[in-house]
Amino acid sequence: MATTRTKPMRIFAADHDPIRLLADLRREMPADVVHTALREYMVNHRDELAAIHAETRHFIETGNIDGLAAALRHDAAGLAEQMTDYSAARSRSAREAAVG
């Protein structure tokens, strides 16, 4: 696949080691692991992403700024909850690894 020069993407420091491990196991570059994960996410969440896109497009086309703002707040709250869950799971894994 051709590459394009882009701005760097920030990866959480706690994810560097797992990404490097996966890259080593697959004999790939760490960037390839991230790209593969993104592609898999897009495929596995296609319906959800399409629904968000359609809803957002509808709000913009109809000029419903309040609806758009509410949808964005809802999406942001969902993302924050996912990140909190992810962070808690990473902390548990780190504690278990230290004990085990």
C-alpha positions as a Markdown table, in Angstrom:
| # | Residue | x | y | z |
|---|---|---|---|---|
| 1 | Met | 0.0 | 0.0 | 0.0 |
| 2 | Ala | 1.3 | 3.5 | -0.9 |
| 3 | Thr | 2.1 | 5.8 | 2.0 |
| 4 | Thr | 1.3 | 9.4 | 2.2 |
| 5 | Arg | 3.2 | 11.9 | 4.3 |
| 6 | Thr | 0.9 | 12.9 | 7.2 |
| 7 | Lys | 1.2 | 14.3 | 10.7 |
| 8 | Pro | 2.3 | 11.8 | 13.3 |
| 9 | Met | -0.4 | 10.1 | 15.3 |
| 10 | Arg | -0.1 | 10.0 | 19.1 |
| 11 | Ile | -0.2 | 6.6 | 20.7 |
| 12 | Phe | -0.7 | 6.2 | 24.5 |
| 13 | Ala | 2.6 | 5.4 | 26.1 |
| 14 | Ala | 1.0 | 2.3 | 27.7 |
| 15 | Asp | 0.2 | 0.9 | 24.2 |
| 16 | His | 3.8 | 1.2 | 22.8 |
| 17 | Asp | 5.0 | -2.2 | 24.3 |
| 18 | Pro | 1.9 | -4.2 | 23.2 |
| 19 | Ile | 2.1 | -2.7 | 19.7 |
| 20 | Arg | 5.8 | -3.5 | 19.4 |
| 21 | Leu | 5.1 | -7.0 | 20.7 |
| 22 | Leu | 2.4 | -7.6 | 18.1 |
| 23 | Ala | 4.6 | -6.1 | 15.4 |
| 24 | Asp | 7.5 | -8.4 | 16.3 |
| 25 | Leu | 5.2 | -11.5 | 16.4 |
| 26 | Arg | 3.8 | -10.6 | 13.0 |
| 27 | Arg | 7.1 | -9.4 | 11.6 |
| 28 | Glu | 5.7 | -6.1 | 10.7 |
| 29 | Met | 6.3 | -2.5 | 11.5 |
| 30 | Pro | 4.4 | -1.0 | 14.5 |
| 31 | Ala | 2.6 | 1.3 | 12.1 |
| 32 | Asp | 1.3 | -1.7 | 10.2 |
| 33 | Val | -0.3 | -3.1 | 13.5 |
| 34 | Val | -2.0 | 0.2 | 14.1 |
| 35 | His | -3.3 | 0.4 | 10.5 |
| 36 | Thr | -4.6 | -3.2 | 10.6 |
| 37 | Ala | -6.4 | -2.5 | 13.9 |
| 38 | Leu | -8.0 | 0.6 | 12.4 |
| 39 | Arg | -9.2 | -1.3 | 9.3 |
| 40 | Glu | -10.6 | -4.1 | 11.5 |
| 41 | Tyr | -12.4 | -1.5 | 13.6 |
| 42 | Met | -13.9 | 0.1 | 10.6 |
| 43 | Val | -15.1 | -3.2 | 9.3 |
| 44 | Asn | -16.5 | -4.4 | 12.6 |
| 45 | His | -18.3 | -1.1 | 13.4 |
| 46 | Arg | -19.5 | -0.3 | 9.8 |
| 47 | Asp | -23.2 | -0.2 | 10.7 |
| 48 | Glu | -22.7 | 2.0 | 13.8 |
| 49 | Leu | -20.4 | 4.4 | 11.9 |
| 50 | Ala | -22.9 | 4.6 | 9.0 |
| 51 | Ala | -25.7 | 5.4 | 11.4 |
| 52 | Ile | -23.7 | 8.2 | 13.0 |
| 53 | His | -22.8 | 9.6 | 9.6 |
| 54 | Ala | -26.4 | 9.5 | 8.4 |
| 55 | Glu | -27.6 | 11.2 | 11.6 |
| 56 | Thr | -25.0 | 13.9 | 11.4 |
| 57 | Arg | -25.7 | 14.5 | 7.7 |
| 58 | His | -29.4 | 14.9 | 8.5 |
| 59 | Phe | -28.8 | 17.4 | 11.2 |
| 60 | Ile | -26.5 | 19.5 | 9.0 |
| 61 | Glu | -28.8 | 19.3 | 6.0 |
| 62 | Thr | -31.8 | 20.4 | 8.0 |
| 63 | Gly | -29.9 | 23.0 | 9.9 |
| 64 | Asn | -30.7 | 21.4 | 13.2 |
| 65 | Ile | -27.8 | 22.7 | 15.2 |
| 66 | Asp | -29.3 | 21.7 | 18.6 |
| 67 | Gly | -29.7 | 18.1 | 17.4 |
| 68 | Leu | -26.2 | 18.1 | 16.0 |
| 69 | Ala | -24.8 | 19.4 | 19.3 |
| 70 | Ala | -26.7 | 16.8 | 21.3 |
| 71 | Ala | -25.5 | 14.0 | 19.0 |
| 72 | Leu | -21.9 | 15.2 | 19.4 |
| 73 | Arg | -22.2 | 15.5 | 23.2 |
| 74 | His | -23.6 | 11.9 | 23.2 |
| 75 | Asp | -20.8 | 10.6 | 21.0 |
| 76 | Ala | -18.2 | 12.4 | 23.2 |
| 77 | Ala | -19.7 | 11.0 | 26.3 |
| 78 | Gly | -19.7 | 7.5 | 24.8 |
| 79 | Leu | -16.0 | 7.9 | 23.8 |
| 80 | Ala | -15.1 | 9.1 | 27.3 |
| 81 | Glu | -16.8 | 6.1 | 28.8 |
| 82 | Gln | -15.0 | 3.7 | 26.4 |
| 83 | Met | -11.6 | 5.3 | 27.3 |
| 84 | Thr | -12.4 | 5.0 | 31.0 |
| 85 | Asp | -13.2 | 1.4 | 30.6 |
| 86 | Tyr | -10.1 | 0.8 | 28.5 |
| 87 | Ser | -7.9 | 2.6 | 31.0 |
| 88 | Ala | -9.3 | 0.6 | 33.9 |
| 89 | Ala | -8.8 | -2.7 | 32.0 |
| 90 | Arg | -5.1 | -1.7 | 31.3 |
| 91 | Ser | -4.6 | -0.9 | 35.0 |
| 92 | Arg | -6.0 | -4.2 | 36.0 |
| 93 | Ser | -3.8 | -6.1 | 33.5 |
| 94 | Ala | -0.7 | -4.2 | 34.7 |
| 95 | Arg | -1.5 | -5.0 | 38.4 |
| 96 | Glu | -2.2 | -8.7 | 37.5 |
| 97 | Ala | 1.1 | -8.9 | 35.6 |
| 98 | Ala | 3.0 | -7.4 | 38.5 |
| 99 | Val | 1.5 | -9.8 | 41.0 |
| 100 | Gly | 1.5 | -12.9 | 38.7 |
